[in-house]
């Protein structure tokens, strides 16, 4: 297998679980770490906010990635490692940054970090996006940078977030990496009415 770098889509920082996470009354460990000056690792925070889906993504990526080959999309900050710390100030930035390619405060940091990463990749390395390709919010930024290197788990097609999370956790337990397809295929795959199928 070629060296594999994983890029993980972010959790929803304005959802119900995110509000529980940042509540000053929350007493679980990750919430207490978030309120500390050092902050909480983004992987731990997103695993709470996104539940099974992100737990599956981070567990799978850490299991199958090349050394130091896991990056998380942090809106407003670009690509960050799993141990990058979320503080209250950084959380405010992420919450105010729409995951929208039309917004420069989201697009430019992600483009910058993607280009920096691309310059360091081995010739045969592949970059696997663990996230949706149904819209262009990730692909339209990442594809121009990585092009043929960019991949997506083929088994994700037609699955919802929870099912994807469970699929990845089962793959880790079986120590069996999923098959990947190029992203130009799913982005152009259509149903009979010309629409991209749900779940992509």
Residue, then its C-alpha position, 0 to 999 in steps of 0.5 A: x500500500x502507498x503511504x496514506x494521509x487522512x484528512x478528516x472533516x470537522x464536527x458541527x461546532x454549533x450543534x446540540x452536542x457542541x453546546x453541551x460541550x462548551x456549557x460552563x456546567x459540563x463536568x466531564x473530562x473533555x469539557x473541563x480540559x476545554x475550559x483550561x488555559x491549555x485547551x482540549x485536543x481537537x480529536x477529543x472535542x470533535x469525538x464528543x460533538x460528532x459522536x460515533x461518526x468522528x470516533x470512527x474517523x479518528x480511530x480508523x485514521x490513526x490505525x491506518x495512516x502513515x506516520x504523522x499522517x492524520x489532519x483534521x479540518x478546523x474551520x478558520x485554521x486550516x489543517x491541524x493535527x489531532x493533538x491541536x488544542x481547542x481553547x475557548x478563543x479558538x472555538x469562537x473562531x471555528x463557530x463563526x467560520x462557515x464551512x463554505x468555499x465562498x467564505x475566505x476565512x474558511x477557504x484560504x487557511x485550508x488551501x494554504x495548509x493543503x498546499x504546504x502538505x502537498x509539497x511534503x508528500x512522497x511521490x506515491x502517497x495518497x490523500x484520503x478524505x474521510x468526509x462528505x463529497x456530496x457538496x464542494x465544501x471540501x472537494x472543491x478546495x482539496x481537489x485542485x491541490x491534490x488532484x489524482x492523489x485524492x481518494x474517498x472510501x468507496x464503501x461510504x456511498x449511500x451510507x449515513x454518518x452513523x453507518x460510516x462511523x460503525x463501518x470504520x470501527x469494524x475495519x479497525x477491529x478486523x485490521x482491514x483497510x477500506x478500498x478507496x476511489x478517486x474523487x472525480x468519480x463520486x463527484x460526477x456519479x448521478x442518479x436517474x434524475x441527474x442528481x448526486x446520490x444521497x450519502x455522497 
